[in-house]
Amino acid sequence: MAVGADRDGTLGEKRAADRGIPTFVVKVDDHASREDWDVALTEVVAAYEPNLIVLAGFMKLVGNAFLDRFEGRTLNTHPALSPSFPGMHGPAAALAHGVKVTGCTLFVVDHGIDTGPIVAQAAVPVLDVDDEDALHERIKTAERAMLVDAVGRMAREGFTVTGRKVTIP
């Protein structure tokens, strides 16, 4: 087990270090290109021989080297109910579209943007008084609970990915 980041001083890195969990940082700016960073990140992660990789809070797209090496076992979250509102601005898009319910999605990362097989989702109502920040904070609260539950189950019980379907026994 390890916790990695693409920048120094993340809360996840601090919490892990405080608990004696190994940490690492692989910065994009320390590499000549995004592809070189992706290869370096892949090598560092591979050294830990992970069964499951969670990119929660990791605001960089991993590339082909990483995805090819860890296909089917890399997870990320998205602040919308996929497949709606892909990309970085899910809460703003939900508000602009006028939906009454949005939420968050845990998915298996593939080569698309927020397009991988869905592991879990949690619904969050959109309130008439919401602005982007208020809605996003409520989504993040639901996302944390969903992430802890689903990843815990996946780590304890295992999982399979068949096409677009993720099954946790």
C-alpha positions in Angstrom: 0.0 0.0 0.0 1.1 3.5 -0.8 -0.2 7.0 -1.3 1.0 9.0 -4.2 0.5 12.6 -5.5 1.5 14.8 -8.4 2.4 17.7 -6.1 3.9 18.2 -2.6 1.9 18.8 0.5 -1.4 17.0 -0.2 -3.7 16.1 2.7 -3.7 12.5 1.5 0.1 12.3 1.5 0.2 13.9 5.0 -2.4 11.5 6.5 -0.6 8.5 5.0 2.8 9.6 6.3 1.3 10.2 9.8 0.1 6.5 9.7 3.4 5.1 8.5 2.1 4.4 5.0 4.7 4.9 2.2 4.2 8.0 0.1 5.6 9.3 -3.2 5.3 12.4 -5.4 5.8 12.3 -9.2 5.5 15.9 -10.5 4.7 16.6 -14.2 7.1 19.5 -14.2 10.0 17.2 -13.3 9.7 15.5 -16.7 10.3 16.6 -20.3 6.8 15.6 -21.4 3.5 14.3 -20.1 4.4 11.0 -21.7 7.7 10.8 -19.7 5.7 11.7 -16.6 3.2 9.0 -17.3 6.0 6.4 -17.7 7.7 7.5 -14.5 4.4 7.4 -12.6 3.7 4.0 -14.0 7.1 2.7 -12.8 6.8 4.2 -9.3 3.3 2.7 -8.9 4.3 -0.7 -10.3 7.0 -1.0 -7.7 4.2 -1.3 -5.1 2.5 -4.2 -7.0 -1.0 -2.8 -6.5 -4.2 -4.8 -6.9 -6.2 -1.6 -6.9 -5.4 2.0 -7.6 -7.6 4.9 -6.6 -7.1 8.3 -8.2 -9.3 10.2 -5.8 -8.3 13.8 -5.7 -5.7 13.2 -8.4 -6.5 15.9 -10.9 -4.3 14.7 -13.8 -5.2 12.4 -16.6 -3.0 9.3 -16.6 -1.8 8.3 -20.1 -1.5 5.2 -22.1 1.5 3.7 -20.3 -0.3 3.8 -17.0 -3.7 2.7 -18.3 -2.1 -0.2 -20.3 -0.2 -1.4 -17.2 -3.1 -1.1 -14.7 -6.1 -1.6 -17.0 -9.2 -2.7 -15.1 -7.9 -1.9 -11.6 -7.6 1.9 -11.6 -10.5 3.8 -10.1 -11.5 7.5 -10.1 -14.5 9.6 -9.0 -16.5 12.1 -10.9 -18.8 14.8 -9.4 -21.8 13.9 -11.5 -24.0 10.8 -12.2 -22.1 9.4 -15.2 -22.6 9.4 -18.1 -24.0 12.9 -17.6 -21.7 15.9 -17.4 -18.2 14.5 -18.1 -15.1 16.6 -17.5 -14.0 18.8 -14.6 -17.2 20.9 -14.1 -19.9 18.4 -13.3 -21.6 20.5 -10.6 -21.7 23.7 -12.8 -23.0 21.7 -15.7 -25.7 20.2 -13.5 -26.8 23.6 -12.4 -26.7 25.0 -15.9 -28.8 22.1 -17.2 -31.4 22.5 -14.4 -31.3 19.0 -13.2 -33.1 18.2 -9.9 -30.7 15.4 -8.9 -27.0 15.0 -9.6 -24.4 13.1 -7.6 -21.1 11.3 -7.9 -19.7 8.3 -9.7 -16.9 5.8 -8.9 -15.7 4.3 -12.1 -13.0 2.1 -13.6 -10.7 4.4 -15.6 -10.4 3.8 -19.3 -9.0 5.8 -22.2 -11.9 8.2 -22.3 -12.9 11.1 -20.0 -15.1 9.8 -17.2 -16.4 7.0 -19.5 -15.3 3.8 -17.7 -17.5 1.1 -16.2 -19.4 2.3 -13.2 -18.6 0.8 -9.8 -21.0 2.9 -7.6 -23.0 6.1 -7.7 -24.6 8.3 -5.0 -27.4 10.7 -5.7 -27.4 14.3 -4.4 -30.5 16.6 -4.7 -30.0 19.9 -6.4 -31.5 22.6 -4.2 -33.1 25.8 -5.5 -30.6 27.9 -3.4 -27.5 26.0 -4.7 -24.6 27.7 -6.3 -21.7 25.7 -7.7 -19.7 25.7 -4.5 -22.5 24.6 -2.2 -23.6 21.8 -4.6 -20.0 20.6 -5.0 -19.4 20.4 -1.3 -22.5 18.2 -0.9 -21.4 16.0 -3.8 -17.9 15.7 -2.2 -19.5 14.6 1.1 -21.5 11.9 -0.7 -18.4 11.0 -2.8 -16.3 10.3 0.3 -18.8 8.0 1.8 -19.4 6.1 -1.5 -15.6 5.8 -2.0 -14.9 4.4 1.4 -17.7 1.9 1.1 -17.1 0.7 -2.4 -13.3 0.6 -2.3 -13.4 -1.1 1.1 -15.6 -3.8 -0.4 -13.5 -4.2 -3.5 -10.3 -4.6 -1.4 -11.9 -7.1 0.9 -14.1 -9.1 -1.4 -12.5 -8.6 -4.8 -14.2 -7.5 -8.0 -14.6 -8.3 -11.7 -14.9 -6.1 -14.7 -16.8 -7.6 -17.6 -17.4 -5.2 -20.4 -19.2 -2.2 -18.8 -20.3 -4.2 -15.7 -18.4 -4.1 -12.4 -19.3 -6.8 -9.9 -18.3 -7.0 -6.3 -19.3 -10.4 -4.9 
